[in-house]
């Protein structure tokens, strides 16, 4: 009887709760206002001839590289950040290797690592969910071949400093160090330029968040030119589709749209943090487009009450160190107005603030 590999049968599964997402979607950290109108116009203008050809990503990679201030050989366009993670695992991991992840974090690091048969080493954030820099350094070993760090991190919103990231890169020259900057636009700090000088540093970004292109699945993997040819060997030449490539060029040109949206989100983030402080709900400082807060024992009831009012938020209570926590994405000023009004209503109904303080 046919059977999957033992490694695959033992893997964790990742099932994002995508079903029945009706209402204001503040649960998946997407752009809540959609992509740039100029992008939509370009997509609507895609010709039959363009769709009939195999996609050619190298010219667009050159455009993206120029946008990042890097030579083209440093940049690979990928099918979202997911593919970037997958490629690094395929290029560098043997079953005897170790992969280090800082938990709680994005679940796909572990899934792609486990698929290779490698051992996942988890380094837990402390009670305040800060980046555990010293513990990461202490856990590094000769068997460590990949370290995956999201900065800003999901679901906490916390960051690792450039100095910390480069110290880890130097401390583990035998390992690929992946810095996932999916939420870069909402933070503004990066190690992207350091891939030119660091022989084992890789940076991933996505256009699913600030740019509003989650449905097109397009991302970036940047790395040192001495290593990128090995990554390209395990990559499909057609993994990024023609529609995504066409849309990406226009999205990069419409910089004002992205800047305006990011400004709205960061202002909304501050408003939400102020509201949570006023209500007495614990929360964690975030540099992303979301805020993680601690609702406590009523986290399920809270999520359900918000859904009844057509606002979707994400229960993260199952994540390590996040018991009773809920994550809320920020959007436009009008959406933030609706969110805050609804929060006040639900908090009063469930007496959540009083329950947390008790």
C-alpha positions, 0 to 999 in steps of 0.5 A: 500500500502506498504510504507517504514518507515517515517524515511527512506522516509525522509533520505538524499540519497548518490549517489557517481558518479561512472559511466563512470570512464574511465582514471586516477581516481583521484576522489575517493581517491583510491589507484591509483596503485592497491593492492600489487602483493602478494595480487593479487597472493593470490586472484588468488590462492583462491580455490573452497573449500575456496569459498564453506565455510562460512568465518571465520573472528575471526582468521584474527581479531587476526592477525589484532589485533596483527598488531595494538598492541591490544588484539583481543577482541578490534577488529572487522573486518567490510565490510568497514568503512561504516559497522562500522558506521552502527553498532555503530548507530544500537548499541547505537542510539534511535530515541530520541538521537542526533548524532554530525558530523563536516561538511563538512565530509563523508556523510555516518555518517548522512545517518546511523544516520538518518536511526535510527530516531536520530537527526543529529547535524551539527557543521560547520568548519570555513572558513579555514576548521579547526576542530572546537574543541570549537564549538564541545564541546559547542554543546555536550549535554546529548542527544548526543549519537554518535560523528563522527569525521574523522581525517584526514577529507574528503574532507578537509584533516584536522585533529583533534589532539589527545588531542582534540579527548580525550578531547571530549571523556572525555566530553561526557562519555554517547556518543560513540566517533567514530574517523574515521582514513581511511587516517591514513597511510598518516598522521601517528597520531592515537588514536588507542591505547587509546581504551584500556583506554577509555570506549566510544572511537571507531576507524575505519580504512579501507584497501580501501585507502593505501592498494588498497583493495576498491573492497573487502570492508574490514575495522576495528572497534576497541573499548573498550572490555566492549562495543565491545560485544554489537557491535558484537550483531548487526553485521552479522557473515559473513559480511566480505567475504572469499576473503577479509579475505585471501587478508588482511593477505597478505596485512598486510605482504607486509608492504614495498608495502604500505610504498612505495606507501604512500611515493609516495603519500605524495611526490606527495601531496607536489608537487601539493601543490607547483604547486597550490601555484605557480599558485595562486590557494587557497588550504587547507593543507592535511594529507590525499592522496588528496588535496582540492583546490578552483577553484571558479566559473569555478569549473564545467568547470575545472572538465569537462576539466580534464575529456576530458583529461582523468583525473577524479577529484571530484567536492566538491562544494556542500559540506558545506563551499566548494563552488567552491572547487575541490578535487584531489587524488594523486598517483604514481610519473608518475601519478603526472607528468601527473596530473601537466602537465595537470593542467597547460594546463587546468589552462591556457585554463580556466584562472583559476588562474586569475579568482580566484585572480580577 
